[in-house]
């Protein structure tokens, strides 16, 4: 389900975009969707719902997340930073492992160094 991304210009816009997506689609209050929220325990989403969010982000921004993406991420902001990097709005996040980052970059030509 592709959504409008025209307002997204940097990783903070990406963060806000994903917050609105989760709020609107899953009814999760924004106060739970903080930068430091744990993806698997604090967001209030099931793993299936998190995978749906990742799929919507990928489709909307025309990016590809490598296999094992959710194993690389702990905090909600990390998902947003990764998506922003893959879409070309942010530098490579430092928390990514070298192998994962190389795979992600090879799948996403818009990813910046």
N, C-alpha and C positions, 0 to 999 in steps of 0.2 A: 504494500500500500504506500505508494509514493506521496510525499507531502512537499509543500512549498518550502524551499530553503533559501529564498532570495535575501532574507535578512541576515543570514549567517556570513560573517566576514572574518571571525577569529574564534579561538577556542572558547572564550567566554560566551559568545553568541551561540556556539554549538551547545554549551552546557545549558543555557537557558532554553534552547530549542528542545533538547531532550527532556528537561524538566516539564515543559508544557506538554510534550507528547505523553509522558507517563501520567501526569495529572489528568489530562483529558481522556486518555484511553482506558486507564486503570483506576481512576478515582483516588489516587494516592495523594494525600495532602502535601503541598509544597514544603512544609516545614520538615518533612521526613527526607526530602530530596536535597540534602546538603552535599557540599563538595567531599566531605570526609566520611559520608555514609558508606558502610560496607555493602557491596553489591548483593551478596548472598544473604545478609541478615537484616540490614537496616532499611532497605527500600520498601519492603512489604510486598515484593513480587515473588512469584514462584520461579523456578529455573526456566520453565517453559515460557513464562511471560518475559523474562529477561532475554531469552533467545529471540522472542518476537520483536522486542525493542531493538535488538541488534540488527535483525533483519530489516526492520523499517528504516533504521538509520542507513544501512548499507544501500537499500534501494533508493531512498530519497537523495542521497549524496553521491550515488554512482560509485561506491567504493566496495572493496571486498575485504572482509575480515578473514584472516588465515584460520585454519583449523586450530583449536586449542586457545582461541582468543580469551575466553572466560577464565582459563587457567592462569593467564598472565595478569589479570586485573584483580584488584582487591577493592579499591575505592571507586565510588561513582564518578569522581572527577577524572580518574584514569581512563574510564570508558570514553568520556567526552574528549579528553586530550588525544587519545589514540584516534578517534574518529576525525578530529580536526586535523591531525597530522596526515592521515590517509587522504583526506579531501584537499590538502594543500593549504590549510589555514594556520598551521602551527609547525614548529620545529619538531624533530623526533623527540618524543618523551624519553627522559633519562631512565625511567623505571623498566623499560623494555629490555629483555634479554637480546643479545646480539643476533642469535639465530632467528628468533621470532621477528625481530625488526627487519632483517634481511629478507625474510619470506614476505612480510607485509609490504615492504617497499617494492619487491619484484612484482607483486600483484596489483599495485596501485601507482601508476606513473606520476600521479599528482603529488605523491608524498615527497616532502622537501627534506633535505639533509638534516 
